[in-house]
Amino acid sequence: MTKLLRAQGEAGWDRKAALKRTVAGTAAALGTMLVLTVALVPLRASLTVATSALILIVPVVIGVVVGGFPAGVISVIAGFLVYDVFFIPPYLTWAVGAPQNWAALGVYLVVMVPVRPAGGPGGQPAGHEPYPGGGAGTAAQPHPGH
């Protein structure tokens, strides 16, 4: 019975840690996206649609690396909406004018899939591998007691 309660407690702790990681990754991604959007909107007349897409991939990568897969999903959705509304003509609408802009939006949506492995297994930050006894450590730091 004690082992079951301890396992349930560890699982609850893992969920809390995962939620904190997701929130931190989402906040980092959305904050970066906000800063980049504010900086790029005045320059969008001199930027190509593809250039703005490449720049807006940075917050998605940050979201995945810091917060794992769930933060990446939220980042991609937010980035897709920001990209469509602010960087694809006609601006400030949900409309997508030219067919090549649909292609750019599609590429933006699928970019998180290859980026996900950078976040480590199971959405954990890179370098944090689970140990058989529970908990996490890094490859450079042995798990206590091992």
GROMACS elastic network, one bead per residue, 0.5 to 0.9 nm:
[ bonds ]
;  ai    aj funct       b0    kb
    1     4     6  0.51362   500
    1     5     6  0.63325   500
    1     6     6  0.86190   500
    2     5     6  0.51725   500
    2     6     6  0.60742   500
    2     7     6  0.85276   500
    3     6     6  0.50340   500
    3     7     6  0.60267   500
    3     8     6  0.85339   500
    4     7     6  0.50822   500
    4     8     6  0.61468   500
    4     9     6  0.85520   500
    5     8     6  0.50540   500
    5     9     6  0.60821   500
    5    10     6  0.85923   500
    6     9     6  0.50047   500
    6    10     6  0.61442   500
    6    11     6  0.85702   500
    7    10     6  0.50934   500
    7    11     6  0.61160   500
    7    12     6  0.85693   500
    7   134     6  0.89621   500
    8    11     6  0.50469   500
    8    12     6  0.61549   500
    8    13     6  0.86135   500
    9    12     6  0.50590   500
    9    13     6  0.62128   500
    9    14     6  0.86260   500
   10    14     6  0.61189   500
   10    15     6  0.86320   500
   10   134     6  0.76334   500
   10   135     6  0.81119   500
   11    15     6  0.62276   500
   11    16     6  0.86545   500
   12    15     6  0.51142   500
   12    16     6  0.62633   500
   12    17     6  0.86346   500
   13    16     6  0.50567   500
   13    17     6  0.61019   500
   13    18     6  0.84692   500
   14    17     6  0.50556   500
   14    18     6  0.59794   500
   14    19     6  0.84849   500
   14   135     6  0.81084   500
   15    19     6  0.60339   500
   15    20     6  0.85501   500
   16    19     6  0.50743   500
   16    20     6  0.61766   500
   16    21     6  0.85531   500
   17    20     6  0.50927   500
   17    21     6  0.61108   500
   17    22     6  0.85691   500
   18    22     6  0.60693   500
   18    23     6  0.85762   500
   18    67     6  0.80088   500
   18    68     6  0.85212   500
   18   123     6  0.86231   500
   18   124     6  0.80333   500
   19    22     6  0.50100   500
   19    23     6  0.61102   500
   19    24     6  0.85048   500
   19    67     6  0.86236   500
   20    23     6  0.51377   500
   20    24     6  0.60593   500
   20    25     6  0.85220   500
   20    67     6  0.81977   500
   21    24     6  0.51009   500
   21    25     6  0.60552   500
   21    26     6  0.84778   500
   21    66     6  0.67712   500
   21    68     6  0.73606   500
   21    71     6  0.83323   500
   21   124     6  0.84216   500
   21   125     6  0.86656   500
   22    25     6  0.51422   500
   22    26     6  0.59972   500
   22    27     6  0.84544   500
   22    63     6  0.81893   500
   22    64     6  0.87854   500
   22    66     6  0.76321   500
   22    68     6  0.64237   500
   22    69     6  0.81058   500
   22    70     6  0.62465   500
   22    71     6  0.51068   500
   22    72     6  0.86532   500
   23    26     6  0.51152   500
   23    27     6  0.59918   500
   23    28     6  0.84715   500
   23    67     6  0.68747   500
   23    71     6  0.71122   500
   24    27     6  0.51535   500
   24    28     6  0.60677   500
   24    29     6  0.85438   500
   24    63     6  0.81813   500
   24    66     6  0.68896   500
   24    67     6  0.60968   500
   24    71     6  0.82827   500
   25    28     6  0.50915   500
   25    29     6  0.60613   500
   25    30     6  0.85242   500
   25    62     6  0.69059   500
   25    64     6  0.67524   500
   25    65     6  0.73847   500
   25    68     6  0.71816   500
   25    70     6  0.88084   500
   25    71     6  0.55193   500
   25    72     6  0.78381   500
   25    75     6  0.87123   500
   26    29     6  0.50956   500
   26    30     6  0.59963   500
   26    31     6  0.83308   500
   26    60     6  0.89314   500
   26    62     6  0.86288   500
   26    63     6  0.55019   500
   26    64     6  0.84194   500
   26    66     6  0.82087   500
   26    67     6  0.65008   500
   26    70     6  0.83418   500
   26    72     6  0.73914   500
   26    74     6  0.67756   500
   26    75     6  0.64108   500
   27    30     6  0.52134   500
   27    31     6  0.58514   500
   27    32     6  0.83718   500
   27    63     6  0.78952   500
   27    71     6  0.85916   500
   28    31     6  0.52119   500
   28    32     6  0.60648   500
   28    33     6  0.84696   500
   28    59     6  0.75082   500
   28    62     6  0.68339   500
   28    63     6  0.63161   500
   28    66     6  0.77787   500
   28    67     6  0.86434   500
   29    32     6  0.51868   500
   29    33     6  0.60125   500
   29    34     6  0.85809   500
   29    58     6  0.82041   500
   29    60     6  0.60819   500
   29    61     6  0.79369   500
   29    62     6  0.57141   500
   29    64     6  0.84501   500
   29    66     6  0.87233   500
   29    71     6  0.80027   500
   29    72     6  0.83436   500
   29    74     6  0.88939   500
   29    75     6  0.60975   500
   30    34     6  0.60700   500
   30    35     6  0.86489   500
   30    59     6  0.69487   500
   30    60     6  0.86889   500
   30    63     6  0.81207   500
   30    74     6  0.89351   500
   30    75     6  0.67441   500
   30    78     6  0.76196   500
   30    79     6  0.83031   500
   31    34     6  0.51212   500
   31    35     6  0.63337   500
   31    36     6  0.86506   500
   31    59     6  0.81728   500
   32    35     6  0.51904   500
   32    36     6  0.61072   500
   32    37     6  0.84667   500
   32    56     6  0.89301   500
   32    58     6  0.80622   500
   32    59     6  0.55821   500
   32    62     6  0.83632   500
   33    36     6  0.51540   500
   33    37     6  0.59353   500
   33    38     6  0.85204   500
   33    56     6  0.67395   500
   33    58     6  0.81424   500
   33    59     6  0.55914   500
   33    60     6  0.84780   500
   33    75     6  0.86655   500
   33    78     6  0.86143   500
   33    79     6  0.71972   500
   33    82     6  0.83564   500
   34    37     6  0.51418   500
   34    38     6  0.61420   500
   34    39     6  0.85283   500
   35    38     6  0.52930   500
   35    39     6  0.61651   500
   35    40     6  0.85824   500
   36    39     6  0.50382   500
   36    40     6  0.58936   500
   36    41     6  0.84482   500
   36    55     6  0.78906   500
   36    56     6  0.73511   500
   36    59     6  0.87120   500
   37    40     6  0.51091   500
   37    41     6  0.58571   500
   37    56     6  0.81407   500
   37    82     6  0.78240   500
   37    83     6  0.87086   500
   37    86     6  0.78706   500
   37    87     6  0.89725   500
   38    41     6  0.57726   500
   38    42     6  0.76650   500
   39    42     6  0.67678   500
   39    43     6  0.75751   500
   40    43     6  0.50928   500
   40    44     6  0.59586   500
   40    47     6  0.85638   500
   40    52     6  0.77828   500
   40    87     6  0.88355   500
   41    44     6  0.51737   500
   41    45     6  0.83002   500
   41    86     6  0.69421   500
   41    87     6  0.74614   500
   42    45     6  0.75413   500
   43    46     6  0.56914   500
   43    47     6  0.65214   500
   44    48     6  0.74254   500
   44    49     6  0.83131   500
   44    52     6  0.77110   500
   44    86     6  0.85809   500
   44    87     6  0.67001   500
   45    48     6  0.78391   500
   47    50     6  0.80962   500
   47    51     6  0.61295   500
   47    52     6  0.66167   500
   47    87     6  0.89851   500
   48    51     6  0.51719   500
   48    52     6  0.65488   500
   48    53     6  0.87109   500
   48    87     6  0.88226   500
   49    52     6  0.54372   500
   49    53     6  0.63326   500
   49    54     6  0.88438   500
   49    83     6  0.89099   500
   49    87     6  0.65190   500
   49    88     6  0.64176   500
   49    89     6  0.87882   500
   49   101     6  0.71719   500
   49   104     6  0.75041   500
   50    54     6  0.62194   500
   50    55     6  0.86823   500
   50   101     6  0.83973   500
   50   104     6  0.64631   500
   51    54     6  0.51297   500
   51    55     6  0.62605   500
   51    56     6  0.86144   500
   52    55     6  0.50781   500
   52    56     6  0.60842   500
   52    57     6  0.86769   500
   52    83     6  0.76849   500
   52    87     6  0.68457   500
   53    56     6  0.50842   500
   53    57     6  0.63180   500
   53    79     6  0.89980   500
   53    83     6  0.69081   500
   53    87     6  0.82618   500
   53   104     6  0.71705   500
   53   105     6  0.79758   500
   53   107     6  0.88007   500
   53   108     6  0.66661   500
   54    57     6  0.52561   500
   54    58     6  0.73966   500
   54   108     6  0.81631   500
   55    58     6  0.58338   500
   55    59     6  0.83151   500
   56    59     6  0.60867   500
   56    60     6  0.73321   500
   56    79     6  0.67587   500
   56    80     6  0.89644   500
   56    82     6  0.88613   500
   56    83     6  0.74838   500
   56   108     6  0.85815   500
   57    60     6  0.51722   500
   57    61     6  0.63350   500
   57    62     6  0.87363   500
   57    76     6  0.83746   500
   57    79     6  0.78740   500
   57   108     6  0.71882   500
   57   111     6  0.76682   500
   57   112     6  0.86181   500
   58    61     6  0.51793   500
   58    62     6  0.62548   500
   58    63     6  0.86449   500
   59    63     6  0.60422   500
   59    64     6  0.86314   500
   59    72     6  0.89830   500
   59    75     6  0.70518   500
   59    76     6  0.86700   500
   59    79     6  0.79693   500
   60    63     6  0.50013   500
   60    64     6  0.62178   500
   60    65     6  0.85872   500
   60    71     6  0.83497   500
   60    72     6  0.58580   500
   60    73     6  0.83808   500
   60    74     6  0.86802   500
   60    75     6  0.52577   500
   60    76     6  0.59851   500
   60    79     6  0.74643   500
   60   111     6  0.84423   500
   60   112     6  0.69446   500
   60   115     6  0.85933   500
   61    64     6  0.52075   500
   61    65     6  0.60788   500
   61    66     6  0.84648   500
   61    72     6  0.73954   500
   61    75     6  0.86744   500
   61   111     6  0.88950   500
   61   112     6  0.73293   500
   61   115     6  0.65166   500
   61   116     6  0.82421   500
   61   118     6  0.85058   500
   61   119     6  0.89141   500
   62    65     6  0.52421   500
   62    66     6  0.59318   500
   62    67     6  0.79881   500
   62    72     6  0.82401   500
   62    75     6  0.89339   500
   63    66     6  0.54037   500
   63    67     6  0.54267   500
   63    68     6  0.69137   500
   63    69     6  0.82468   500
   63    70     6  0.87048   500
   63    71     6  0.53529   500
   63    72     6  0.51376   500
   63    73     6  0.85975   500
   63    74     6  0.83675   500
   63    75     6  0.62477   500
   63    76     6  0.89078   500
   64    67     6  0.53113   500
   64    69     6  0.56790   500
   64    70     6  0.77482   500
   64    71     6  0.58940   500
   64    73     6  0.81779   500
   64    75     6  0.81407   500
   64   112     6  0.76411   500
   64   115     6  0.72319   500
   64   116     6  0.61742   500
   64   117     6  0.88574   500
   64   118     6  0.76109   500
   64   119     6  0.58140   500
   64   123     6  0.77809   500
   64   125     6  0.85753   500
   65    68     6  0.58006   500
   65    69     6  0.84737   500
   65    71     6  0.88567   500
   65    72     6  0.82334   500
   65   115     6  0.83301   500
   65   116     6  0.76302   500
   65   117     6  0.87665   500
   65   118     6  0.61762   500
   65   120     6  0.79853   500
   65   123     6  0.82438   500
   65   124     6  0.82375   500
   65   125     6  0.60423   500
   65   126     6  0.72089   500
   66    71     6  0.80759   500
   66   119     6  0.72063   500
   66   124     6  0.83689   500
   66   125     6  0.62209   500
   66   126     6  0.88057   500
   67    70     6  0.70324   500
   67    71     6  0.50848   500
   67    72     6  0.71451   500
   67   119     6  0.78217   500
   67   123     6  0.73171   500
   67   124     6  0.76122   500
   67   125     6  0.73019   500
   68    71     6  0.56997   500
   68    72     6  0.62922   500
   68    73     6  0.89551   500
   68   116     6  0.73004   500
   68   118     6  0.89256   500
   68   119     6  0.55480   500
   68   120     6  0.78653   500
   68   122     6  0.77624   500
   68   124     6  0.58586   500
   68   125     6  0.67356   500
   69    73     6  0.62509   500
   69    74     6  0.87925   500
   69   112     6  0.84801   500
   69   116     6  0.64179   500
   69   119     6  0.76201   500
   69   122     6  0.79934   500
   69   123     6  0.52534   500
   69   124     6  0.85850   500
   70    73     6  0.51726   500
   70    74     6  0.64478   500
   70    75     6  0.85943   500
   70   123     6  0.79257   500
   71    74     6  0.51534   500
   71    75     6  0.59936   500
   71    76     6  0.85572   500
   72    76     6  0.60329   500
   72    77     6  0.85786   500
   72   112     6  0.65744   500
   72   115     6  0.89511   500
   72   116     6  0.77833   500
   73    76     6  0.51955   500
   73    77     6  0.62915   500
   73    78     6  0.86518   500
   73   112     6  0.75940   500
   74    77     6  0.52439   500
   74    78     6  0.61578   500
   74    79     6  0.84108   500
   75    78     6  0.51675   500
   75    79     6  0.58080   500
   75    80     6  0.83189   500
   76    80     6  0.58457   500
   76    81     6  0.85383   500
   76   108     6  0.76199   500
   76   109     6  0.62108   500
   76   110     6  0.86020   500
   76   111     6  0.84047   500
   76   112     6  0.71098   500
   77    80     6  0.51176   500
   77    81     6  0.63631   500
   77    82     6  0.87032   500
   77   109     6  0.77354   500
   78    81     6  0.52339   500
   78    82     6  0.61665   500
   78    83     6  0.84604   500
   79    82     6  0.50046   500
   79    83     6  0.57850   500
   79    84     6  0.83249   500
   79   108     6  0.82995   500
   79   109     6  0.86791   500
   80    83     6  0.51202   500
   80    84     6  0.60358   500
   80    85     6  0.85586   500
   80   105     6  0.69061   500
   80   108     6  0.69711   500
   80   109     6  0.68176   500
   81    84     6  0.51583   500
   81    85     6  0.60540   500
   81    86     6  0.83580   500
   81    94     6  0.82086   500
   82    85     6  0.53052   500
   82    86     6  0.57500   500
   82    87     6  0.75196   500
   83    86     6  0.55712   500
   83    87     6  0.51449   500
   83    88     6  0.65890   500
   83   105     6  0.78964   500
   83   108     6  0.89118   500
   84    87     6  0.58772   500
   84    88     6  0.51652   500
   84    89     6  0.80768   500
   84    91     6  0.78373   500
   84    92     6  0.81800   500
   84    93     6  0.77087   500
   84    94     6  0.64588   500
   84    95     6  0.77938   500
   84    96     6  0.71961   500
   84   101     6  0.89220   500
   84   105     6  0.75237   500
   85    88     6  0.64121   500
   85    89     6  0.80739   500
   85    90     6  0.81018   500
   85    91     6  0.56507   500
   85    93     6  0.54207   500
   85    94     6  0.59167   500
   85    95     6  0.81157   500
   85    96     6  0.89318   500
   86    89     6  0.79694   500
   86    90     6  0.87029   500
   86    91     6  0.54716   500
   86    92     6  0.58247   500
   86    93     6  0.81923   500
   87    90     6  0.84433   500
   87    91     6  0.64917   500
   87    92     6  0.85640   500
   88    91     6  0.59589   500
   88    92     6  0.86298   500
   88    93     6  0.87993   500
   88    95     6  0.83477   500
   88    96     6  0.64948   500
   88    97     6  0.75413   500
   88    98     6  0.89130   500
   88   101     6  0.68784   500
   89    92     6  0.81506   500
   89    93     6  0.81763   500
   89    95     6  0.77973   500
   89    96     6  0.65756   500
   89    97     6  0.59925   500
   89    98     6  0.82066   500
   89   101     6  0.86279   500
   90    93     6  0.63371   500
   90    94     6  0.83189   500
   90    95     6  0.66581   500
   90    96     6  0.68905   500
   90    97     6  0.63622   500
   91    94     6  0.81976   500
   91    95     6  0.82918   500
   91    96     6  0.89774   500
   92    95     6  0.86644   500
   93    96     6  0.81606   500
   96    99     6  0.78034   500
   96   101     6  0.65474   500
   96   102     6  0.68019   500
   97   100     6  0.87590   500
   97   101     6  0.70604   500
   97   102     6  0.84199   500
   98   101     6  0.54134   500
   98   102     6  0.71292   500
   99   102     6  0.52501   500
   99   103     6  0.67906   500
  100   103     6  0.50276   500
  100   104     6  0.64028   500
  100   105     6  0.87606   500
  101   105     6  0.62154   500
  101   106     6  0.85765   500
  102   105     6  0.50586   500
  102   106     6  0.61389   500
  102   107     6  0.86656   500
  103   106     6  0.50419   500
  103   107     6  0.62413   500
  103   108     6  0.85942   500
  104   107     6  0.51933   500
  104   108     6  0.61901   500
  104   109     6  0.87563   500
  105   108     6  0.50283   500
  105   109     6  0.63220   500
  105   110     6  0.89301   500
  106   109     6  0.51743   500
  106   110     6  0.65020   500
  106   111     6  0.87689   500
  107   110     6  0.53448   500
  107   111     6  0.61459   500
  108   111     6  0.54119   500
  108   112     6  0.80117   500
  109   112     6  0.69391   500
  109   113     6  0.87183   500
  110   113     6  0.58200   500
  110   114     6  0.79287   500
  111   114     6  0.61366   500
  111   115     6  0.65618   500
  111   116     6  0.89260   500
  112   116     6  0.58996   500
  113   116     6  0.54007   500
  113   117     6  0.80207   500
  114   117     6  0.66114   500
  114   118     6  0.82391   500
  115   118     6  0.56621   500
  115   119     6  0.75724   500
  116   119     6  0.54964   500
  116   120     6  0.75150   500
  116   121     6  0.88713   500
  116   123     6  0.75165   500
  117   120     6  0.53889   500
  117   121     6  0.68841   500
  117   122     6  0.89412   500
  117   123     6  0.80126   500
  117   126     6  0.84385   500
  118   121     6  0.86392   500
  118   123     6  0.88867   500
  118   125     6  0.80018   500
  118   126     6  0.63281   500
  119   122     6  0.81705   500
  119   123     6  0.55418   500
  119   124     6  0.58881   500
  119   126     6  0.50867   500
  119   127     6  0.87347   500
  120   123     6  0.56533   500
  120   124     6  0.51409   500
  120   125     6  0.53954   500
  120   127     6  0.68164   500
  120   128     6  0.72508   500
  120   129     6  0.79752   500
  121   124     6  0.58039   500
  121   125     6  0.80121   500
  121   126     6  0.77570   500
  121   128     6  0.83718   500
  121   129     6  0.74723   500
  122   125     6  0.88935   500
  123   126     6  0.85389   500
  124   127     6  0.82618   500
  124   128     6  0.64119   500
  124   129     6  0.77932   500
  125   128     6  0.58822   500
  125   129     6  0.87127   500
  126   129     6  0.80919   500
  126   138     6  0.87241   500
  127   137     6  0.79429   500
  127   138     6  0.52910   500
  127   139     6  0.62203   500
  127   140     6  0.85262   500
  128   136     6  0.59649   500
  128   137     6  0.53391   500
  128   139     6  0.71043   500
  129   135     6  0.88211   500
  129   136     6  0.58070   500
  129   137     6  0.60789   500
  129   138     6  0.62252   500
  129   139     6  0.72893   500
  130   133     6  0.83614   500
  130   134     6  0.65063   500
  130   135     6  0.60843   500
  130   137     6  0.68064   500
  130   138     6  0.87023   500
  131   134     6  0.54022   500
  131   135     6  0.61883   500
  131   136     6  0.59292   500
  131   137     6  0.73382   500
  131   143     6  0.72059   500
  132   135     6  0.82471   500
  135   143     6  0.82663   500
  136   143     6  0.74487   500
  137   140     6  0.81820   500
  137   141     6  0.61861   500
  137   142     6  0.66726   500
  137   143     6  0.58724   500
  137   144     6  0.89365   500
  138   141     6  0.50990   500
  138   142     6  0.69747   500
  138   143     6  0.80783   500
  139   142     6  0.68047   500
  141   144     6  0.87018   500
  142   145     6  0.82652   500
  142   146     6  0.65309   500
  143   146     6  0.56582   500
